[in-house]
Amino acid sequence: MSTTLIRRLALALLLVGGLGTAMWWAKRPKPVAVVLTTIDLGRVESSIANTRAGTVEACLRTKLSATIGGRIEVLAVKEGDRVTKGPHRPGPPPKTGCSQNV
């Protein structure tokens, strides 16, 4: 390889690296604005009690529905059963060895 070819490749690599860095810098997430304040010793004027102890649930819910109407005649799986992708088998659900009266 000649010296000029190596120089051209190095220059091209630097240009591509510089452009990539500039694009990353322009598209990076903007920092969150934060307000700082100093604290002092003083009298507590109000307090908040934790009256909502328990499980956190989502405020937004989605509705899942089929694109066409119909009726489910047999639900061949139970919660916790393992399922696989592919066509279903008609008929009763397979025996899993677990008690059906859970």
C-alpha angles and dihedrals in degrees: 000000000000124000094244092054091051091049092049092049091048091049091048090049091050092049093050091046091049092049091048091050092048092050091049091048092051095047100040117120113271116243119257115252111244128191115213124202136173121241129227136194111258150130119303106238099181139005134198122225122211099241095154102066115154140059122352113227131188119263093211123059131187128217118226116205139157121253090236130040123250147127129265107228099174130020101197097187135059130211109285096025117132115240133189133212116260142061118334126241114241117228135047120340116270119262110259099183091246123119113266092212097071 
